[in-house]
Amino acid sequence: MNKLSKGFRVNEKNKVDLTNYDPRDTGRFKNKEEAAEETKELEQELQQLQEKLIAGKEQAVLFIFQGMDCSGKDGVIKNVFAGLNPQGISAHSFKEPTEAEALHDFLWRAHHEVPALGKIAVFNRSYYEDVLITRIHGQVSDKEAKRRFKHINHFETLLEDSRVKVVKIFLHISKEFQLEKLISRIEDPTKNWKFDPSDLQERKSWERYGKYYEELFEKCSKASPWHVVPSDNRWYRNYAVLNIAVDALRSLELTDPPANPELQRLLEEIQKEEG
């Protein structure tokens, strides 16, 4: 594990306090230009690792992005994974459950989108919404949420045992940054489509959301750890997530598949025709 990726990992053995994480942090860089070269190198390595993942068909990776409204989940997915082979990656956004989804257990719709071996899947929000917004709106009690923590841990253990690596990332923004983004979405006509009046209502529960996130970081990091990424500066957010993504695929120790002897025989036949 590289130093930067490790620095973002939540230590679930200690009580998590989000106020200890600076959403404006940019690490050792002063600006986007300083990080540009490393960012490019990470993008290229991620592409190479994905090719090995696809070719091997022995492991899969699931990236989960959570964060407050305006934290940039869509943006980071678009920027970090843009250069990957589209045949080997899928993205799914979890919104309010459909009527059919609501008739099943809360993990059913997520399990359906888990990547097959050789693939990468990216979740924009996830089953964690079922222990977050549901608690805020009183749809799920604290007691039920704690039961769901156990189900989530078992589910993620199942995925890890099934060779699906789960990488969980919380995009951490400041309350001031969110307000700026909400205002810009109202003021700029080209961004009006991004604005949802309900975001203002959810903003009133900022502190409660923070406490619930801290709790799930502590309770749901057994099979796979959480990462908290400073996201007020979009360029650093992208750089940090690239580090985490590359580190995750490196940990799989992917190798090129062995040569196919049958293809060697076919090559010899083709070469005879040329002769």
Secondary structure, DSSP 8 states (H G I E B T S, - for coil): --HHHHHHB--TTS---GGGS-TT--TT-SSHHHHHHHHHHHHHHHHHHHHHHHHH-S-EEEEEEEESTTS-HHHHHHHHSTTS-GGGEEEEE--S--HHHHTS-TTHHHHTT---TT-EEEEES-GGGGGTHHHHTTSS-HHHHHHHHHHHHHHHHHHHHTTEEEEEEEEE--HHHHHHHHHHHHH-GGGGGG--THHHHHHTTHHHHHHHHHHHHHHS-SSS-EEEEE-SSHHHHHHHHHHHHHHHHHTTT-------HHHHHHHHHHHHHH-
